[in-house]
């Protein structure tokens, strides 16, 4: 009885082969993630896919629902403030906020995306083109709704509204978070150009960087041209109290009919 039963040997060999197969699959996936970082993805416990491609020279962060069972997802484009930008370091404090947005909105069948947008862009044409490139990149690879939602925080309000002025037919709704708006540039023609876009602004009345008064004047002038912009005053809130804390309110604004 010193020899193993043939059937037990067969089972042992099969188990070893299976273990070796798993090892090779793991190695291939690891090498692919190192050699092709723009095409790799990481699936988290919240069931999303995260990508970090470089699009036309600009780093991007994209979070997609792992599986969509509620129809075509809609894209949300986030435009950042002047002292932050998108990187591939997911442990960066700003990138942690982007991932928080990604986890939240992918659960509700949205694709969340942000571009480095040439850093402190001040709403330049390049930053607007970066937004267009990002949308095109996503829609070329995934089936989505045609129109997108926009979120602009602080300086990000400039490229957000400039994009809406340039491509009004592509924008569904805009959520401005203490957005920078150059009031001197806004006239009847500009307000009329975005009249079909639903806009909401959330702004702290103790903002020390972008005056709450600016948003009040922007909304007041819009009424002259029959454009209703929803302004929500966050009492006691400072500038950085609204950049990552209002996801639930933004979601309700996006889905409200």
TASUL-V366291 format. One record per helix or strand. SS is the DSSP state (~ for helix, > for strand). FROM is the first residue (numbers start at 1). LEN is the number of residues. Records with the same first field share a line. If there is no record, write none. Layout:
SS: FROM-LEN / FROM-LEN
This chain:
~: 6-30 / 37-3 / 93-14 / 125-17 / 156-11 / 168-3 / 183-3 / 188-6 / 212-13 / 239-3 / 247-9
>: 42-2 / 48-4 / 54-2 / 58-8 / 73-7 / 110-6 / 144-1 / 148-6 / 171-7 / 198-7 / 229-6
